[in-house]
């Protein structure tokens, strides 16, 4: 990510594979509870 902004800024976010995995795990866990907070997920 830093390379796309020419190393002018530090990148402190989650890289895509990590973000997708955590999102997937969260949805799987919430499906067991039968309620998903879609507003929270859309903000993320």
C-alpha distance matrix in Angstrom:
0.0 3.8 5.4 5.4 7.0 8.9 8.7 10.9 9.6 8.7 6.5 9.6 9.2 9.9 8.0 9.9 12.7 13.5 13.6 15.8 18.0 18.7 19.5 21.7 23.5 24.2 25.7 27.8 29.1 29.9 31.7 34.2 35.0 35.5 33.5 29.9 28.6 26.9 26.5 24.4 22.2 21.8 20.7 18.0
3.8 0.0 3.8 5.4 5.4 6.2 5.0 7.5 6.7 6.3 5.9 9.6 10.7 12.2 11.0 13.4 16.1 16.4 16.7 19.2 21.2 21.7 22.6 25.1 26.6 27.1 28.9 31.0 32.1 32.9 34.9 37.2 37.9 38.6 36.5 32.9 31.4 29.9 29.1 26.9 25.1 24.6 23.1 20.5
5.4 3.8 0.0 3.8 5.4 4.8 5.5 8.7 9.4 9.8 9.7 13.3 14.0 15.0 13.1 14.8 17.3 18.4 18.9 20.9 23.0 23.9 24.7 26.8 28.7 29.5 31.0 33.0 34.4 35.3 37.0 39.4 40.3 40.8 38.9 35.2 33.9 32.1 31.5 29.5 27.5 26.8 25.6 23.2
5.4 5.4 3.8 0.0 3.8 5.5 7.6 9.5 10.0 11.1 10.3 13.9 13.9 15.0 13.1 14.2 17.2 18.5 18.3 20.0 22.7 23.6 23.8 26.0 28.2 28.7 29.8 32.1 33.7 34.3 35.8 38.5 39.3 39.5 37.4 33.7 32.2 30.1 29.4 27.8 25.7 24.5 23.5 21.4
7.0 5.4 5.4 3.8 0.0 3.8 5.6 6.2 7.0 9.1 9.4 13.1 13.8 15.8 14.8 16.3 19.6 20.3 19.8 22.0 24.6 25.0 25.3 27.8 29.8 29.9 31.3 33.8 35.1 35.4 37.3 39.9 40.4 40.7 38.3 34.6 32.8 30.8 29.7 28.0 26.4 25.1 23.5 21.7
8.9 6.2 4.8 5.5 3.8 0.0 3.8 5.5 7.9 10.1 11.3 15.0 16.3 18.2 16.9 18.7 21.6 22.4 22.4 24.6 27.0 27.5 28.1 30.5 32.4 32.8 34.3 36.6 37.8 38.4 40.3 42.8 43.4 43.9 41.6 38.0 36.2 34.4 33.3 31.5 29.8 28.7 27.2 25.2
8.7 5.0 5.5 7.6 5.6 3.8 0.0 3.8 5.5 7.1 9.0 12.6 14.7 16.7 15.9 18.4 21.0 21.2 21.5 24.2 26.1 26.4 27.4 30.0 31.4 31.8 33.7 35.9 36.8 37.6 39.7 42.0 42.5 43.3 41.0 37.4 35.7 34.1 33.1 30.9 29.4 28.7 26.9 24.6
10.9 7.5 8.7 9.5 6.2 5.5 3.8 0.0 3.8 7.0 9.7 13.0 15.3 18.0 17.8 20.3 23.2 23.2 23.0 25.8 27.9 27.8 28.5 31.4 32.8 32.8 34.7 37.2 37.9 38.3 40.6 43.0 43.2 43.9 41.4 37.8 35.7 34.2 32.7 30.6 29.5 28.6 26.4 24.6
9.6 6.7 9.4 10.0 7.0 7.9 5.5 3.8 0.0 3.8 6.5 9.4 11.9 14.9 15.3 18.0 21.0 20.5 20.1 23.2 25.2 24.7 25.5 28.6 29.7 29.5 31.6 34.1 34.6 35.0 37.5 39.8 39.8 40.7 38.1 34.6 32.4 31.1 29.6 27.3 26.4 25.7 23.3 21.4
8.7 6.3 9.8 11.1 9.1 10.1 7.1 7.0 3.8 0.0 3.8 6.3 9.3 12.2 12.9 16.1 18.6 17.7 17.7 21.0 22.6 21.9 23.2 26.2 27.0 27.0 29.3 31.6 31.9 32.6 35.2 37.2 37.4 38.5 36.1 32.7 30.7 29.7 28.4 25.8 24.8 24.7 22.3 20.0
6.5 5.9 9.7 10.3 9.4 11.3 9.0 9.7 6.5 3.8 0.0 3.8 5.8 8.5 9.3 12.4 15.1 14.1 13.9 17.2 18.9 18.3 19.5 22.4 23.4 23.4 25.7 28.0 28.4 29.1 31.6 33.7 33.9 35.0 32.6 29.2 27.4 26.3 25.3 22.7 21.4 21.4 19.3 16.7
9.6 9.6 13.3 13.9 13.1 15.0 12.6 13.0 9.4 6.3 3.8 0.0 3.8 6.9 9.1 12.4 14.7 12.8 12.5 16.1 17.4 16.2 17.6 20.7 21.2 21.0 23.5 25.8 25.9 26.6 29.3 31.2 31.2 32.5 30.2 26.9 25.0 24.4 23.4 20.4 19.5 19.9 17.6 14.8
9.2 10.7 14.0 13.9 13.8 16.3 14.7 15.3 11.9 9.3 5.8 3.8 0.0 3.8 6.5 9.2 11.7 9.9 8.9 12.5 14.1 13.0 14.0 17.2 18.0 17.7 20.0 22.4 22.7 23.3 25.9 28.0 28.1 29.2 26.9 23.5 21.8 21.0 20.2 17.4 16.0 16.5 14.6 11.5
9.9 12.2 15.0 15.0 15.8 18.2 16.7 18.0 14.9 12.2 8.5 6.9 3.8 0.0 3.8 6.4 8.2 6.2 5.7 9.3 10.5 9.8 11.3 14.1 14.9 15.2 17.5 19.5 20.1 21.1 23.4 25.4 26.0 27.1 25.2 21.8 20.7 19.9 19.9 16.9 15.0 16.0 14.8 11.3
8.0 11.0 13.1 13.1 14.8 16.9 15.9 17.8 15.3 12.9 9.3 9.1 6.5 3.8 0.0 3.8 5.8 5.6 6.1 8.7 10.3 10.9 12.2 14.3 15.7 16.6 18.5 20.2 21.4 22.6 24.5 26.6 27.6 28.5 26.9 23.5 22.7 21.6 21.9 19.3 16.8 17.5 17.0 13.5
9.9 13.4 14.8 14.2 16.3 18.7 18.4 20.3 18.0 16.1 12.4 12.4 9.2 6.4 3.8 0.0 3.8 5.5 5.1 6.0 8.5 10.0 10.4 12.0 14.2 15.3 16.5 18.2 20.0 21.1 22.4 24.8 26.1 26.6 25.1 21.7 21.2 19.7 20.4 18.3 15.3 15.8 16.0 12.7
12.7 16.1 17.3 17.2 19.6 21.6 21.0 23.2 21.0 18.6 15.1 14.7 11.7 8.2 5.8 3.8 0.0 3.8 5.5 5.2 6.2 8.7 9.9 10.5 12.3 14.3 15.5 16.5 18.4 20.1 21.2 23.2 24.9 25.7 24.7 21.6 21.8 20.6 21.9 19.6 16.5 17.6 18.2 14.8
13.5 16.4 18.4 18.5 20.3 22.4 21.2 23.2 20.5 17.7 14.1 12.8 9.9 6.2 5.6 5.5 3.8 0.0 3.8 5.5 5.2 6.3 8.6 9.9 10.7 12.3 14.4 15.5 16.6 18.4 20.1 21.9 23.2 24.4 23.3 20.3 20.2 19.6 20.7 17.9 15.2 17.0 17.1 13.4
13.6 16.7 18.9 18.3 19.8 22.4 21.5 23.0 20.1 17.7 13.9 12.5 8.9 5.7 6.1 5.1 5.5 3.8 0.0 3.8 5.5 5.3 6.1 8.6 10.0 10.6 12.4 14.3 15.5 16.6 18.4 20.6 21.6 22.4 20.8 17.6 17.1 16.2 17.1 14.5 11.7 13.2 13.4 9.7
15.8 19.2 20.9 20.0 22.0 24.6 24.2 25.8 23.2 21.0 17.2 16.1 12.5 9.3 8.7 6.0 5.2 5.5 3.8 0.0 3.8 5.5 5.1 6.0 8.6 9.9 10.6 12.2 14.2 15.4 16.5 18.9 20.3 20.8 19.6 16.4 16.7 15.5 17.1 15.0 11.7 13.2 14.4 11.1
18.0 21.2 23.0 22.7 24.6 27.0 26.1 27.9 25.2 22.6 18.9 17.4 14.1 10.5 10.3 8.5 6.2 5.2 5.5 3.8 0.0 3.8 5.4 5.0 6.1 8.6 10.0 10.6 12.3 14.2 15.4 17.2 19.0 20.0 19.3 16.6 17.4 16.9 18.8 16.4 13.4 15.7 16.7 13.3
18.7 21.7 23.9 23.6 25.0 27.5 26.4 27.8 24.7 21.9 18.3 16.2 13.0 9.8 10.9 10.0 8.7 6.3 5.3 5.5 3.8 0.0 3.8 5.4 5.1 6.1 8.7 9.9 10.6 12.2 14.3 15.9 17.0 18.4 17.3 14.5 14.9 14.9 16.5 13.7 11.2 14.0 14.5 11.1
19.5 22.6 24.7 23.8 25.3 28.1 27.4 28.5 25.5 23.2 19.5 17.6 14.0 11.3 12.2 10.4 9.9 8.6 6.1 5.1 5.4 3.8 0.0 3.8 5.5 5.2 6.3 8.7 10.0 10.6 12.3 14.7 15.7 16.3 14.9 11.8 12.1 11.6 13.4 11.1 8.0 10.7 12.0 9.0
21.7 25.1 26.8 26.0 27.8 30.5 30.0 31.4 28.6 26.2 22.4 20.7 17.2 14.1 14.3 12.0 10.5 9.9 8.6 6.0 5.0 5.4 3.8 0.0 3.8 5.4 5.3 6.2 8.7 10.0 10.7 13.0 14.8 15.2 14.7 12.1 13.5 13.1 15.7 13.9 10.7 13.3 15.2 12.6
23.5 26.6 28.7 28.2 29.8 32.4 31.4 32.8 29.7 27.0 23.4 21.2 18.0 14.9 15.7 14.2 12.3 10.7 10.0 8.6 6.1 5.1 5.5 3.8 0.0 3.8 5.5 5.2 6.2 8.6 10.0 11.3 13.1 14.5 14.2 12.3 13.8 14.4 16.9 14.6 12.2 15.4 16.8 14.1
24.2 27.1 29.5 28.7 29.9 32.8 31.8 32.8 29.5 27.0 23.4 21.0 17.7 15.2 16.6 15.3 14.3 12.3 10.6 9.9 8.6 6.1 5.2 5.4 3.8 0.0 3.8 5.5 5.2 6.1 8.6 10.3 11.0 12.4 11.4 9.1 10.3 11.3 13.6 11.2 9.3 12.8 14.1 11.8
25.7 28.9 31.0 29.8 31.3 34.3 33.7 34.7 31.6 29.3 25.7 23.5 20.0 17.5 18.5 16.5 15.5 14.4 12.4 10.6 10.0 8.7 6.3 5.3 5.5 3.8 0.0 3.8 5.4 5.1 6.0 8.8 9.9 10.2 9.5 7.1 9.2 9.6 12.7 11.3 9.0 12.1 14.3 12.6
27.8 31.0 33.0 32.1 33.8 36.6 35.9 37.2 34.1 31.6 28.0 25.8 22.4 19.5 20.2 18.2 16.5 15.5 14.3 12.2 10.6 9.9 8.7 6.2 5.2 5.5 3.8 0.0 3.8 5.5 5.3 6.8 9.2 10.0 10.7 9.6 12.3 13.1 16.4 15.0 12.8 15.9 18.1 16.2
29.1 32.1 34.4 33.7 35.1 37.8 36.8 37.9 34.6 31.9 28.4 25.9 22.7 20.1 21.4 20.0 18.4 16.6 15.5 14.2 12.3 10.6 10.0 8.7 6.2 5.2 5.4 3.8 0.0 3.8 5.5 5.5 7.1 9.2 9.7 9.2 11.7 13.5 16.4 14.5 13.2 16.7 18.3 16.5
29.9 32.9 35.3 34.3 35.4 38.4 37.6 38.3 35.0 32.6 29.1 26.6 23.3 21.1 22.6 21.1 20.1 18.4 16.6 15.4 14.2 12.2 10.6 10.0 8.6 6.1 5.1 5.5 3.8 0.0 3.8 5.3 5.0 6.4 6.0 5.6 8.4 10.5 13.4 12.1 11.3 14.7 16.4 15.4
31.7 34.9 37.0 35.8 37.3 40.3 39.7 40.6 37.5 35.2 31.6 29.3 25.9 23.4 24.5 22.4 21.2 20.1 18.4 16.5 15.4 14.3 12.3 10.7 10.0 8.6 6.0 5.3 5.5 3.8 0.0 3.8 5.3 4.8 6.2 6.7 10.3 11.6 15.1 14.6 13.2 16.1 18.6 17.7
34.2 37.2 39.4 38.5 39.9 42.8 42.0 43.0 39.8 37.2 33.7 31.2 28.0 25.4 26.6 24.8 23.2 21.9 20.6 18.9 17.2 15.9 14.7 13.0 11.3 10.3 8.8 6.8 5.5 5.3 3.8 0.0 3.8 5.4 7.9 9.5 12.9 14.9 18.1 17.3 16.3 19.5 21.6 20.5
35.0 37.9 40.3 39.3 40.4 43.4 42.5 43.2 39.8 37.4 33.9 31.2 28.1 26.0 27.6 26.1 24.9 23.2 21.6 20.3 19.0 17.0 15.7 14.8 13.1 11.0 9.9 9.2 7.1 5.0 5.3 3.8 0.0 3.8 5.5 8.0 10.9 13.6 16.4 15.7 15.6 18.7 20.5 19.9
35.5 38.6 40.8 39.5 40.7 43.9 43.3 43.9 40.7 38.5 35.0 32.5 29.2 27.1 28.5 26.6 25.7 24.4 22.4 20.8 20.0 18.4 16.3 15.2 14.5 12.4 10.2 10.0 9.2 6.4 4.8 5.4 3.8 0.0 3.8 6.8 10.2 12.3 15.4 15.5 15.2 17.8 20.1 20.0
33.5 36.5 38.9 37.4 38.3 41.6 41.0 41.4 38.1 36.1 32.6 30.2 26.9 25.2 26.9 25.1 24.7 23.3 20.8 19.6 19.3 17.3 14.9 14.7 14.2 11.4 9.5 10.7 9.7 6.0 6.2 7.9 5.5 3.8 0.0 3.8 6.6 9.0 11.8 12.0 12.2 14.8 16.8 17.1
29.9 32.9 35.2 33.7 34.6 38.0 37.4 37.8 34.6 32.7 29.2 26.9 23.5 21.8 23.5 21.7 21.6 20.3 17.6 16.4 16.6 14.5 11.8 12.1 12.3 9.1 7.1 9.6 9.2 5.6 6.7 9.5 8.0 6.8 3.8 0.0 3.8 5.7 8.8 8.8 8.5 11.1 13.2 13.4
28.6 31.4 33.9 32.2 32.8 36.2 35.7 35.7 32.4 30.7 27.4 25.0 21.8 20.7 22.7 21.2 21.8 20.2 17.1 16.7 17.4 14.9 12.1 13.5 13.8 10.3 9.2 12.3 11.7 8.4 10.3 12.9 10.9 10.2 6.6 3.8 0.0 3.8 5.5 5.5 6.5 8.8 10.3 11.1
26.9 29.9 32.1 30.1 30.8 34.4 34.1 34.2 31.1 29.7 26.3 24.4 21.0 19.9 21.6 19.7 20.6 19.6 16.2 15.5 16.9 14.9 11.6 13.1 14.4 11.3 9.6 13.1 13.5 10.5 11.6 14.9 13.6 12.3 9.0 5.7 3.8 0.0 3.8 5.4 5.0 6.0 8.5 9.8
26.5 29.1 31.5 29.4 29.7 33.3 33.1 32.7 29.6 28.4 25.3 23.4 20.2 19.9 21.9 20.4 21.9 20.7 17.1 17.1 18.8 16.5 13.4 15.7 16.9 13.6 12.7 16.4 16.4 13.4 15.1 18.1 16.4 15.4 11.8 8.8 5.5 3.8 0.0 3.8 5.5 5.2 6.3 8.8
24.4 26.9 29.5 27.8 28.0 31.5 30.9 30.6 27.3 25.8 22.7 20.4 17.4 16.9 19.3 18.3 19.6 17.9 14.5 15.0 16.4 13.7 11.1 13.9 14.6 11.2 11.3 15.0 14.5 12.1 14.6 17.3 15.7 15.5 12.0 8.8 5.5 5.4 3.8 0.0 3.8 5.5 5.2 6.4
22.2 25.1 27.5 25.7 26.4 29.8 29.4 29.5 26.4 24.8 21.4 19.5 16.0 15.0 16.8 15.3 16.5 15.2 11.7 11.7 13.4 11.2 8.0 10.7 12.2 9.3 9.0 12.8 13.2 11.3 13.2 16.3 15.6 15.2 12.2 8.5 6.5 5.0 5.5 3.8 0.0 3.8 5.4 5.1
21.8 24.6 26.8 24.5 25.1 28.7 28.7 28.6 25.7 24.7 21.4 19.9 16.5 16.0 17.5 15.8 17.6 17.0 13.2 13.2 15.7 14.0 10.7 13.3 15.4 12.8 12.1 15.9 16.7 14.7 16.1 19.5 18.7 17.8 14.8 11.1 8.8 6.0 5.2 5.5 3.8 0.0 3.8 5.4
20.7 23.1 25.6 23.5 23.5 27.2 26.9 26.4 23.3 22.3 19.3 17.6 14.6 14.8 17.0 16.0 18.2 17.1 13.4 14.4 16.7 14.5 12.0 15.2 16.8 14.1 14.3 18.1 18.3 16.4 18.6 21.6 20.5 20.1 16.8 13.2 10.3 8.5 6.3 5.2 5.4 3.8 0.0 3.8
18.0 20.5 23.2 21.4 21.7 25.2 24.6 24.6 21.4 20.0 16.7 14.8 11.5 11.3 13.5 12.7 14.8 13.4 9.7 11.1 13.3 11.1 9.0 12.6 14.1 11.8 12.6 16.2 16.5 15.4 17.7 20.5 19.9 20.0 17.1 13.4 11.1 9.8 8.8 6.4 5.1 5.4 3.8 0.0
